[in-house]
Amino acid sequence: MLGAVTDAIAEGAQVVLDDHPASQEIENAARIARQAGIKYGIFISLHDIEWLEREKFEPLLKDAMAIGFDGNPIIGWAGAFYDTNHPLWQQFLVDKIKEAVDAGAEIICTDDHEGNAWFSNRGDYEEIGVFGEYSMQGFRDYLASKYSQDELAEFGIDDLATFDYAAYLKEKGYTKEGIHEQILRKLFWDGFNPINVLLFEDFQAFQNQSMVNFQKRLIVEIKEYGRRTQNKEIIFTAYPWDLFLPENYALFSLYDLFSPELHHAWRAGFPPKGRAAQWYKLGFVAAGVPGAFKTTDSPADVLSMAKYNTQNLLKIRFAEAYANRGAMLNKPSMTAFDETFMRGREFDTDPETLRGYAEFLKAHRDALNPESLHSLADVGVVFSLPSLFYDKWAHINSWEGICQLLAHLHVPYEVIYAGDGIHDADELEAEELSKYPVIILPHVLALTENQENALLDHVSGGGVAVIYGDLGEVNEYQQEAERPSLNTILKDEVNSYGKGKLYYYPSQELGFEYYSYTAYSPIAEEFGEAPDLRVTEKRADEIRNEFGELLAELIAERQIEGSVPQNVFVQPYISGDKLYVHLINYDYELTTDTISPIENLSLRVRCPSGFVPSSIKLISPDLEQETELEFSVANGYVSFEVPALLFWDVVIMER
């Protein structure tokens, strides 16, 4: 399947997505998109109608409305929500997507993919779950499969056939407000905060699993329909509300593209100090599919883009996506929503802005094929799924900050994904860690036994690990773990173990500090979304110098050398007899929507063993034609000079 997606991305170049259009609109837009060589797709919510013709469909779906804790339908900003366990609603979604496929849609991007779990996981609209009859029957089946009759009796359930969970909670003295507070505490607060409500985490697990099951059925049915009726391979992606909910990871393997909603990665900052490479890299290892970055609906982003007509910013984000084995999901119009979810100002994408980039992708499939490109990395950075349950912000912000640091220092890196064995497989092995001269564990607060063993085996065999913050305080079940082996080893800053070393900095916050530096911008502050910690340019320089000195000590021969400006991103890959180096210029000014070209950029790239280039050329969507580059080879490095970098260059070395 990855091959088919790769072909679709390269052939389509970019993907244009519309919000819930009617069939005739899809036909017209799909025809225009095909003429431009662009794949056309639609967004569709899995739990409400949004901008479809509500007055036409609502009477037909009345029986499928989502029923809340108080027995009333759950109403949102656009009308009623629907019970994603109800067969009437499920069939409605299947039918509407088939209509879109018939009209020409080739990509389906599901939104609100959590369905009923949206409320029990997140407490949105001050609701705590969906309690309609189909959901209750499903929950009864779940309980019957997990607990014996005696165990159910211990919970006070004598007759499971008539069990109603909302009534049960009320009888036990729980209130909607009290449960809602616990949901938010688990979701957002620091530390581990289990929900102390009888059977509620079972209720969450049931709703999560029911949505996985439905989406499996939905994807299989629509893909089969596309092949049978249109002779097309329909591609699915989804918006997993950022990456802070571990429950989302169970869905990733179902989709063909990985599309996190990361508005702050767009905002960080204006001009863009932050990079989004880490999210594409995470998608590639966690989901096994290309990352697809969507343009944004965030007010801070859209209003600033509209104010300054930032068409050129799209070129940077476009380059960033494809240089990191990903794709870009581009909406023709981006809408700013205010806090009451009412439509605000829009930023319209000029199709001509990216037309040349689309043509570039189609002409150079080999340089942009995620399946065949293998990253050349100096460092592996661990992203820990079990740590998201335990003080999630400490881990995810520190992880992102370390990735940003590496990008600014031109140290190629990859993400090492560690599942928890519950929501996703725990398959980390020492062999995976051994791919990298250095691995970094930023506030990896939770470790499975398998992950601890993989880490120790890796270091014992000669590996180097750098640990920031606490390590493995708890296991995947959020239970305190003693870790006698690790505690015996981690006594000093530098600790020898077997043939390798562990560098241990339990009190350093370099990653979090640098995340706060890259995430700050005046626009974010204007909208009240700037990080609490303000990091000055002076402190950012100190962090880069300190971190750079450590890497210089640990990595004898770095992949990238040369006087490369901080605002240039460098990503090398190898594929067969070719070595590719992607270069992206981030020297961008928001208020004038201009990029400052970089001239005479000197680079030294370490070649893999046995790779000696016979020719080097430069290709770019910003150049009229490819350019041959002069080069020299010495001591395992190839040296060359890039005459000009506007937005995006790709250097191709051929053996």
MIZA-13098 format. One record per residue (C-alpha): residue number from 0; x, y, z. Coordinates in pm, 1 decimal, m for minus. Example, Ala and Ser with C-alpha at 12.3 -4.5 7.8 and 13.67 -1.06 7.14 Angstrom:
2
0:1230.0:m450.0:780.0
1:1367.0:m106.0:714.0
***
This chain:
655
0:0.0:0.0:0.0
1:285.4:242.3:72.6
2:392.8:214.2:m288.7
3:48.1:314.7:m410.4
4:44.2:610.6:m173.3
5:392.9:709.5:m283.0
6:283.0:705.4:m645.5
7:m24.8:907.8:m562.1
8:173.3:1169.9:m374.1
9:439.1:1204.7:m638.7
10:186.7:1201.5:m923.0
11:m48.0:1442.4:m751.8
12:225.0:1654.9:m600.0
13:m2.8:1833.2:m362.6
14:m346.3:1747.6:m235.8
15:m630.6:1998.6:m234.7
16:m897.8:1933.7:26.4
17:m1244.7:2088.0:56.2
18:m1482.8:2093.9:353.3
19:m1792.5:1875.1:303.6
20:m1880.4:1989.5:m51.1
21:m2182.4:1868.0:m248.8
22:m2138.0:1615.6:m530.5
23:m2154.1:1873.2:m811.3
24:m1893.7:2087.4:m637.4
25:m1669.6:1782.0:m600.5
26:m1702.0:1700.1:m970.4
27:m1607.3:2052.5:m1072.9
28:m1319.5:2084.4:m827.8
29:m1184.7:1734.4:m903.0
30:m1182.3:1811.9:m1275.0
31:m988.1:2135.4:m1220.9
32:m746.3:1958.9:m985.5
33:m679.7:1678.9:m1235.2
34:m602.3:1932.7:m1505.5
35:m340.1:2085.4:m1275.0
36:m194.5:1744.3:m1185.2
37:m321.8:1766.1:m828.7
38:m505.9:1504.8:m626.9
39:m842.6:1618.5:m495.0
40:m989.5:1508.2:m165.7
41:m1249.2:1599.5:95.3
42:m1268.3:1640.1:469.5
43:m1553.2:1464.5:643.5
44:m1636.4:1469.1:1011.7
45:m1712.1:1133.9:1169.0
46:m1951.2:1266.6:1430.2
47:m2140.0:1560.3:1284.6
48:m2268.7:1700.4:955.9
49:m2103.5:2043.0:975.2
50:m2166.3:2227.4:646.4
51:m2367.1:1967.3:458.6
52:m2731.3:2054.1:399.0
53:m2839.5:2012.4:758.8
54:m3206.6:2078.3:699.3
55:m3209.4:1797.1:442.9
56:m3034.5:1531.5:651.4
57:m3114.4:1607.9:1016.0
58:m3473.9:1471.5:1003.8
59:m3343.8:1144.8:856.6
60:m3081.5:1106.4:1130.1
61:m3282.9:1212.2:1433.2
62:m3272.3:864.2:1587.5
63:m2892.6:855.6:1561.0
64:m2822.9:1171.3:1763.2
65:m2560.5:1136.1:2036.1
66:m2727.2:1123.2:2378.2
67:m2537.9:1273.0:2669.7
68:m2519.3:1193.4:3039.1
69:m2837.9:1389.1:3113.5
70:m3040.5:1202.9:2848.5
71:m3052.8:1491.3:2599.7
72:m2894.1:1518.6:2252.7
73:m2543.9:1666.1:2249.7
74:m2551.7:1992.1:2053.7
75:m2241.1:2162.0:1916.8
76:m2166.6:2484.2:1732.9
77:m2298.0:2345.1:1402.4
78:m2588.9:2141.8:1538.2
79:m2631.6:1791.0:1674.8
80:m2354.5:1535.6:1715.2
81:m2424.8:1175.3:1618.6
82:m2364.8:844.6:1793.8
83:m2077.9:679.2:1607.4
84:m2194.2:340.7:1734.7
85:m2536.4:385.9:1571.9
86:m2571.7:184.6:1246.0
87:m2785.6:456.6:1085.8
88:m2510.6:715.7:1128.4
89:m2237.0:473.6:1024.4
90:m2420.5:390.7:700.7
91:m2481.7:759.2:632.9
92:m2105.5:822.7:647.7
93:m2032.7:528.5:418.4
94:m2291.8:649.2:165.9
95:m2168.6:1010.7:165.7
96:m1807.2:902.7:111.2
97:m1912.7:675.5:m174.8
98:m2090.2:973.5:m331.8
99:m1767.8:1173.2:m302.4
100:m1568.9:892.4:m466.9
101:m1823.5:875.0:m749.7
102:m1785.1:1249.6:m799.1
103:m1405.5:1230.7:m827.0
104:m1256.9:1250.1:m477.7
105:m941.3:1040.4:m449.2
106:m840.5:1120.1:m91.4
107:m1064.0:1104.5:215.7
108:m948.3:1293.8:523.2
109:m1157.2:1211.8:828.7
110:m1190.3:1470.8:1101.5
111:m1316.1:1419.2:1456.2
112:m1202.7:1059.9:1411.9
113:m1248.2:983.4:1782.5
114:m1625.4:995.7:1735.9
115:m1801.8:924.1:2065.5
116:m1464.8:903.3:2239.5
117:m1423.5:1275.3:2167.6
118:m1641.8:1342.0:2472.1
119:m1523.2:1067.6:2707.9
120:m1153.7:1133.2:2625.0
121:m1161.5:1512.2:2612.3
122:m1477.2:1636.5:2778.9
123:m1556.3:1875.7:2492.6
124:m1875.8:2081.2:2516.9
125:m1868.4:1994.6:2888.1
126:m1995.1:1646.6:2804.7
127:m1850.7:1323.6:2945.1
128:m1961.5:1063.6:2692.6
129:m2231.0:924.0:2466.3
130:m2489.4:711.4:2648.3
131:m2744.9:622.4:2378.4
132:m2881.2:269.5:2349.4
133:m2636.8:151.1:2081.6
134:m2345.2:276.9:2287.5
135:m2489.7:116.9:2599.8
136:m2532.4:m218.6:2425.2
137:m2176.8:m200.3:2300.1
138:m2051.3:m119.0:2648.7
139:m2247.5:m408.7:2795.8
140:m2081.5:m641.1:2542.0
141:m1741.9:m495.8:2634.4
142:m1796.8:m554.9:3005.8
143:m1920.8:m909.3:2942.6
144:m1603.4:m989.9:2750.0
145:m1375.2:m846.6:3019.0
146:m1535.8:m937.5:3351.0
147:m1694.8:m1248.7:3500.1
148:m2037.2:m1234.1:3663.9
149:m1875.5:m1238.7:4005.9
150:m1647.4:m951.4:3912.8
151:m1940.1:m752.0:3776.7
152:m2127.9:m816.6:4099.6
153:m1836.0:m658.4:4288.0
154:m1904.9:m340.7:4088.8
155:m2270.1:m363.1:4189.0
156:m2393.4:m491.8:3851.5
157:m2637.1:m779.0:3898.3
158:m2820.4:m770.1:3563.8
159:m2588.7:m675.5:3277.6
160:m2867.6:m712.6:3020.2
161:m3045.8:m401.5:3155.9
162:m2734.7:m214.0:3271.9
163:m2740.0:159.6:3193.1
164:m2407.4:326.6:3270.1
165:m2541.2:681.6:3309.4
166:m2803.9:566.9:3559.0
167:m2540.2:357.0:3738.7
168:m2308.2:656.7:3780.7
169:m2588.6:872.2:3916.0
170:m2688.4:602.4:4164.9
171:m2327.5:587.4:4284.6
172:m2332.6:961.2:4353.4
173:m2116.0:1081.4:4064.3
174:m2198.9:1410.1:3895.7
175:m2140.0:1518.9:3540.9
176:m1934.8:1816.0:3660.5
177:m1715.7:1602.1:3884.9
178:m1639.2:1347.6:3613.0
179:m1573.3:1626.5:3362.5
180:m1314.5:1779.9:3593.2
181:m1134.9:1447.2:3619.7
182:m1133.7:1403.6:3239.7
183:m965.6:1742.7:3195.6
184:m718.6:1674.2:3474.8
185:m609.9:1353.5:3305.2
186:m596.7:1521.0:2966.0
187:m413.7:1844.8:3038.1
188:m260.0:1860.3:3382.0
189:97.2:1766.7:3457.3
190:162.7:1429.6:3612.6
191:m38.3:1111.2:3602.0
192:m403.2:1161.8:3693.5
193:m615.3:847.9:3652.9
194:m990.9:895.6:3651.2
195:m1125.2:777.2:3984.9
196:m1474.8:686.5:3864.2
197:m1605.4:331.3:3864.3
198:m1565.8:169.0:3519.0
199:m1502.5:502.3:3346.5
200:m1165.3:409.4:3202.9
201:m1333.1:92.0:3073.6
202:m1594.0:318.7:2915.4
203:m1319.2:521.7:2750.8
204:m1146.8:207.1:2626.2
205:m1474.0:75.3:2480.9
206:m1549.1:397.2:2291.8
207:m1191.9:413.1:2161.6
208:m1198.2:54.0:2039.9
209:m1541.7:88.5:1883.1
210:m1412.5:379.0:1671.3
211:m1109.6:175.9:1563.4
212:m1340.4:m108.4:1461.1
213:m1574.4:120.3:1267.4
214:m1292.8:296.3:1085.9
215:m1141.4:m36.8:985.9
216:m1475.1:m130.3:829.1
217:m1517.1:213.7:669.9
218:m1171.6:214.8:509.3
219:m1195.9:m141.5:378.9
220:m1541.4:m79.9:230.3
221:m1451.2:249.6:61.5
222:m1122.7:119.7:m78.0
223:m1297.7:m185.0:m223.4
224:m1568.3:42.8:m366.1
225:m1311.1:271.8:m528.9
226:m1131.6:m18.9:m693.9
227:m1454.5:m181.0:m814.6
228:m1639.4:124.1:m943.0
229:m1368.8:375.8:m1034.8
230:m1057.4:161.2:m1073.7
231:m889.8:392.8:m821.8
232:m690.1:341.9:m505.5
233:m865.5:566.9:m253.0
234:m624.7:712.2:1.7
235:m725.1:772.9:364.2
236:m583.4:1008.9:618.9
237:m713.1:1162.8:942.0
238:m652.0:1449.8:1180.0
239:m541.5:1301.9:1511.5
240:m584.5:1609.3:1731.5
241:m219.2:1685.7:1782.5
242:m27.7:1390.8:1922.7
243:m95.6:1431.5:2291.0
244:m361.1:1161.3:2322.7
245:m204.0:814.2:2338.2
246:m537.3:665.2:2232.0
247:m481.6:814.0:1885.4
248:m189.5:585.0:1814.1
249:m412.9:281.0:1776.2
250:m552.7:443.3:1460.1
251:m230.9:525.7:1278.8
252:m183.2:186.7:1117.5
253:m524.7:218.3:950.8
254:m435.0:521.5:741.8
255:m223.2:580.3:433.3
256:m99.0:921.3:542.2
257:m20.1:1058.0:886.4
258:m174.5:1405.3:933.7
259:m124.0:1556.9:1280.0
260:m302.8:1882.8:1357.4
261:m7.0:2086.5:1473.3
262:m103.6:2448.5:1444.4
263:180.6:2562.0:1665.9
264:430.7:2413.3:1423.1
265:300.9:2659.4:1164.6
266:302.6:2945.0:1408.2
267:647.1:2873.3:1546.1
268:715.4:3138.0:1469.8
269:669.0:3422.6:1229.0
270:933.9:3429.5:1086.5
271:951.2:3050.3:1130.6
272:1213.4:2966.3:1390.9
273:1070.1:2621.4:1445.4
274:1086.6:2328.2:1208.6
275:818.6:2063.9:1154.2
276:1058.7:1787.4:1047.3
277:1017.5:1594.9:1371.4
278:645.6:1539.3:1310.2
279:703.2:1392.7:965.9
280:975.7:1171.8:1108.5
281:750.0:1058.7:1392.2
282:471.7:975.8:1148.6
283:705.5:769.7:938.2
284:820.9:550.8:1228.3
285:503.3:544.5:1439.9
286:256.2:494.4:1157.5
287:480.7:345.2:892.1
288:336.9:590.5:637.6
289:432.8:935.0:505.2
290:344.9:1232.8:717.6
291:98.6:1475.4:560.1
292:89.9:1828.4:693.6
293:m234.7:2018.9:659.3
294:m272.7:2390.0:620.9
295:m426.8:2543.6:924.5
296:m751.8:2681.6:1066.6
297:m588.3:2841.1:1370.7
298:m680.0:3210.4:1410.3
299:m321.8:3312.9:1485.5
300:m202.6:3151.6:1165.7
301:m482.6:3236.9:926.6
302:m530.3:3598.5:1033.0
303:m159.8:3673.5:1009.5
304:m133.2:3492.6:674.6
305:m430.8:3687.0:541.7
306:m295.5:4018.3:670.5
307:38.6:3975.9:494.5
308:m75.5:3748.8:207.0
309:192.2:3493.3:290.5
310:186.8:3288.8:m28.6
311:562.7:3234.0:m10.1
312:533.1:3084.7:337.4
313:345.0:2799.2:170.8
314:655.3:2724.2:m36.8
315:859.5:2673.8:279.4
316:598.3:2446.0:431.2
317:560.5:2260.0:103.0
318:937.2:2202.5:79.3
319:951.1:2102.3:445.6
320:688.1:1834.5:389.2
321:845.0:1664.9:87.9
322:1204.3:1702.8:208.6
323:1101.5:1494.0:509.8
324:932.0:1210.8:317.0
325:588.7:1360.5:366.6
326:312.1:1539.0:179.2
327:112.0:1859.0:204.6
328:m264.8:1871.4:237.0
329:m350.9:2215.0:105.7
330:m694.1:2371.0:145.5
331:m793.8:2624.5:m122.1
332:m916.9:2848.5:156.5
333:m810.1:2852.2:520.2
334:m1065.4:2985.6:768.3
335:m989.3:3144.5:1102.5
336:m1222.2:3035.1:1381.5
337:m1259.9:3243.7:1691.4
338:m1324.9:3106.2:2038.5
339:m1694.3:3054.4:1962.9
340:m1616.0:2859.1:1644.2
341:m1770.9:3118.6:1415.4
342:m1615.3:3174.5:1074.1
343:m1369.7:3460.6:1061.2
344:m1135.6:3595.1:797.2
345:m1000.2:3361.1:533.6
346:m668.4:3318.1:359.6
347:m705.8:3197.9:2.8
348:m427.8:2991.0:m148.9
349:m314.5:3108.7:m490.9
350:m288.6:2787.6:m697.9
351:m14.9:2942.8:m909.6
352:210.0:2974.3:m603.9
353:264.6:2601.0:m582.1
354:206.1:2499.0:m943.0
355:579.4:2499.3:m1020.3
356:645.8:2296.0:m706.5
357:385.2:2042.1:m812.9
358:552.5:2007.5:m1150.0
359:891.0:1972.0:m978.3
360:764.8:1679.8:m771.7
361:627.0:1499.6:m1072.6
362:954.1:1547.2:m1261.5
363:1177.0:1417.7:m978.4
364:999.3:1120.9:m824.5
365:1323.7:945.8:m727.8
366:1435.5:1234.5:m505.8
367:1105.8:1237.9:m317.0
368:1001.4:874.3:m283.8
369:952.2:802.6:89.1
370:971.3:429.2:33.8
371:1319.2:425.4:m120.7
372:1492.4:710.8:64.6
373:1697.6:608.4:369.0
374:1794.5:883.8:607.8
375:2160.1:938.5:696.5
376:2142.0:1040.0:1061.9
377:2389.3:1111.2:1339.8
378:2136.2:1099.9:1623.1
379:1820.1:909.5:1718.3
380:1574.0:1088.6:1947.9
381:1334.9:868.5:2146.2
382:963.0:949.9:2137.0
383:795.2:753.9:2416.9
384:426.2:668.3:2391.5
385:399.1:546.5:2753.9
386:545.8:878.1:2872.0
387:247.1:1062.3:2725.0
388:36.5:919.0:3006.1
389:274.9:1047.4:3270.9
390:345.8:1421.8:3265.4
391:298.8:1434.2:2887.7
392:414.8:1794.0:2846.3
393:752.3:1728.3:3007.7
394:826.1:1460.5:2750.1
395:670.7:1594.5:2432.0
396:798.7:1951.2:2470.8
397:1147.4:1835.8:2565.0
398:1147.3:1592.1:2272.3
399:1042.9:1863.7:2030.0
400:1304.1:2104.6:2167.5
401:1586.2:1853.1:2121.0
402:1472.3:1794.7:1762.1
403:1466.6:2168.8:1696.8
404:1816.8:2200.6:1841.9
405:1951.0:1928.6:1616.0
406:1789.4:2090.7:1312.1
407:1938.4:2430.7:1394.7
408:2283.2:2273.8:1442.1
409:2254.1:2080.7:1111.6
410:2282.7:1745.1:1283.6
411:2069.8:1498.6:1083.8
412:1850.7:1293.1:1315.0
413:1566.6:1045.3:1311.4
414:1293.0:969.9:1562.8
415:1301.3:641.3:1753.3
416:945.7:542.3:1837.5
417:877.3:349.4:2157.9
418:523.1:208.7:2185.1
419:364.9:102.6:2511.9
420:243.2:m247.7:2425.4
421:m113.1:m139.6:2507.9
422:m222.7:116.6:2251.5
423:56.0:29.6:2010.4
424:319.6:m241.7:1980.8
425:630.3:m227.6:2198.8
426:894.5:m341.2:1949.1
427:1201.7:m139.4:2043.0
428:1522.5:m341.6:2013.9
429:1891.2:m272.3:2065.8
430:1941.3:m329.0:1693.5
431:1722.6:m24.9:1617.4
432:1919.5:189.9:1861.4
433:2252.1:78.5:1716.2
434:2177.2:258.5:1387.0
435:2276.7:587.3:1548.0
436:2612.5:703.9:1688.7
437:2416.1:879.3:1966.3
438:2065.3:831.9:2103.4
439:1889.3:1093.6:2317.2
440:1612.6:1023.2:2569.2
441:1439.2:1354.6:2660.1
442:1227.8:1318.0:2974.3
443:1137.1:959.0:2894.0
444:945.3:923.9:3216.0
445:794.4:582.0:3142.5
446:975.3:271.2:3018.7
447:859.0:m80.4:2955.1
448:1082.4:m364.5:3070.2
449:1157.7:m438.2:2706.1
450:1269.7:m79.2:2644.9
451:1494.4:m75.8:2950.7
452:1658.4:m398.5:2834.3
453:1702.2:m264.8:2480.2
454:1869.0:50.4:2613.7
455:2107.8:m140.6:2841.1
456:2192.6:m394.8:2568.8
457:2264.9:m111.2:2326.5
458:2496.8:72.0:2565.6
459:2665.2:m246.0:2684.5
460:2750.5:m325.0:2324.3
461:2925.6:9.8:2275.0
462:2639.2:255.7:2223.2
463:2615.8:609.8:2357.9
464:2298.0:741.3:2521.8
465:2224.2:1093.8:2647.7
466:1947.8:1126.2:2907.5
467:1779.4:1454.9:2993.3
468:1540.1:1463.4:3289.1
469:1410.7:1162.6:3476.7
470:1421.3:820.6:3313.2
471:1174.4:535.9:3361.5
472:1010.8:651.3:3683.9
473:710.8:436.3:3596.8
474:625.8:144.1:3369.9
475:368.1:139.1:3088.9
476:89.6:98.5:3347.5
477:203.0:415.7:3529.0
478:318.8:211.0:3824.3
479:638.2:312.4:4001.4
480:934.2:109.7:3881.2
481:1246.5:50.6:4089.8
482:1494.6:1.2:3800.8
483:1782.6:m144.3:4007.4
484:2008.3:m186.4:3702.7
485:1962.4:169.8:3578.9
486:1985.6:319.7:3926.7
487:2313.8:139.1:3984.6
488:2458.2:279.5:3662.5
489:2327.8:638.1:3666.1
490:2541.5:788.4:3941.7
491:2732.9:1063.5:3761.6
492:2706.3:1280.6:3451.9
493:2917.1:1032.9:3254.9
494:2861.7:665.8:3333.4
495:3037.6:371.0:3172.5
496:2845.6:51.0:3114.3
497:2998.3:m238.6:2925.8
498:3160.4:m95.1:2612.6
499:2941.1:216.3:2604.6
500:2844.9:525.1:2801.1
501:2535.5:695.9:2940.1
502:2540.5:1074.3:2982.8
503:2291.1:1168.1:3250.9
504:2152.3:1519.7:3308.8
505:1848.4:1476.8:3536.6
506:1806.8:1846.3:3616.7
507:1877.9:2000.2:3276.1
508:1588.8:2142.9:3075.8
509:1766.3:2216.7:2748.0
510:1495.6:2057.8:2537.0
511:1206.6:2233.9:2708.6
512:1387.5:2567.6:2705.1
513:1463.0:2542.6:2337.5
514:1108.1:2434.2:2256.8
515:985.9:2749.1:2432.3
516:1230.7:2954.9:2227.7
517:1111.0:2817.6:1893.2
518:742.1:2823.3:1988.2
519:737.8:3191.9:2076.8
520:626.9:3457.5:1831.4
521:449.0:3793.6:1869.6
522:149.9:3645.5:1685.5
523:123.9:3360.8:1937.4
524:147.6:3611.0:2222.7
525:m124.5:3826.5:2067.2
526:m361.0:3529.5:2071.4
527:m262.3:3417.4:2419.2
528:m88.8:3103.4:2294.2
529:275.7:3188.4:2360.1
530:467.5:2954.9:2594.8
531:490.2:3065.7:2956.3
532:868.7:3048.6:2946.9
533:1034.1:3328.1:2745.0
534:1383.1:3236.8:2626.8
535:1607.4:3517.8:2505.3
536:1829.1:3501.5:2197.2
537:2129.4:3510.0:2429.4
538:2006.2:3206.3:2622.5
539:1921.8:3026.3:2296.8
540:2280.2:3084.3:2180.3
541:2409.3:2943.2:2509.2
542:2192.5:2632.5:2469.1
543:2312.1:2576.3:2111.7
544:2674.8:2617.3:2216.8
545:2642.2:2383.7:2514.8
546:2457.7:2118.4:2317.5
547:2692.5:2157.8:2021.1
548:2998.4:2103.3:2239.7
549:2851.2:1779.4:2374.0
550:2774.6:1652.1:2023.9
551:3126.1:1742.6:1907.1
552:3261.0:1525.1:2187.8
553:3032.2:1233.3:2106.7
554:3032.8:1233.0:1725.4
555:3379.6:1214.5:1575.0
556:3269.6:1255.1:1213.1
557:2943.2:1436.5:1165.7
558:2728.3:1380.1:860.0
559:2720.1:1750.7:768.1
560:3010.6:1992.3:798.2
561:3071.8:2343.4:666.9
562:2968.9:2698.5:747.6
563:2593.0:2647.9:713.4
564:2368.8:2928.5:843.9
565:2130.9:2838.9:1125.0
566:1828.6:2924.5:910.9
567:1911.6:2649.4:659.2
568:1770.1:2300.8:713.9
569:1977.3:2008.1:583.5
570:1847.7:1652.6:533.6
571:2057.7:1382.4:360.5
572:1926.2:1053.0:220.9
573:2073.4:763.8:29.8
574:1887.8:552.3:m224.5
575:2076.8:294.5:m426.3
576:2354.7:468.0:m621.2
577:2237.9:818.4:m534.8
578:2281.2:1041.9:m233.5
579:2034.8:1329.6:m193.0
580:2078.3:1639.8:22.6
581:1770.3:1856.6:73.1
582:1829.4:2221.5:164.8
583:1550.0:2453.8:285.5
584:1588.3:2825.7:348.5
585:1398.6:2957.4:652.5
586:1527.8:3315.7:626.8
587:1175.4:3446.2:575.5
588:1011.4:3777.1:667.4
589:639.8:3758.2:740.2
590:538.4:4120.6:699.4
591:674.3:4140.8:343.9
592:632.1:3771.9:253.4
593:989.4:3763.8:127.9
594:1274.3:3516.6:148.2
595:1639.6:3624.1:165.4
596:1841.6:3418.5:m84.6
597:2157.3:3250.7:39.8
598:2450.9:3248.6:m199.6
599:2768.2:3039.3:m218.6
600:2665.9:2788.8:47.1
601:2962.4:2559.9:124.1
602:2895.6:2206.4:246.5
603:3091.5:1896.1:336.2
604:2888.5:1575.4:341.2
605:3020.0:1248.9:481.2
606:2971.0:967.9:233.6
607:2868.7:618.9:339.5
608:3140.5:356.6:318.3
609:3214.9:271.8:m44.4
610:3019.8:564.8:m186.6
611:3233.2:787.2:m409.9
612:3036.9:1029.5:m630.1
613:3116.8:1059.0:m999.4
614:2889.3:1360.1:m1051.7
615:2688.4:1613.2:m850.7
616:2399.8:1821.5:m976.2
617:2159.5:2071.4:m824.2
618:1785.4:2066.5:m890.5
619:1525.4:2306.0:m755.2
620:1171.1:2425.9:m823.6
621:1324.1:2773.5:m799.1
622:1570.9:2714.4:m1087.4
623:1490.5:2700.9:m1456.2
624:1726.3:2407.2:m1513.6
625:1951.0:2169.1:m1324.7
626:2310.2:2273.8:m1257.8
627:2625.1:2062.2:m1249.1
628:2838.9:2131.1:m941.8
629:3212.7:2103.8:m903.3
630:3326.3:1894.8:m608.4
631:3620.0:1731.4:m435.7
632:3649.0:1417.1:m221.9
633:3887.0:1378.6:71.0
634:3889.4:1173.4:392.2
635:3543.2:1032.6:332.3
636:3380.8:1372.5:275.3
637:3261.2:1532.1:m46.6
638:3292.7:1911.5:m59.4
639:3093.2:2137.6:m289.7
640:2933.6:2480.9:m309.8
641:2569.8:2557.4:m381.0
642:2561.3:2882.0:m581.2
643:2216.1:2991.8:m459.8
644:1940.2:2874.0:m228.6
645:1607.0:3054.2:m257.5
646:1343.7:2827.4:m96.2
647:1436.0:2467.0:m167.9
648:1731.8:2296.6:m335.8
649:1810.0:1927.7:m377.2
650:2169.5:1818.8:m434.1
651:2201.7:1481.9:m610.6
652:2524.7:1285.0:m595.9
653:2553.3:983.7:m821.6
654:2803.1:706.9:m766.2
***
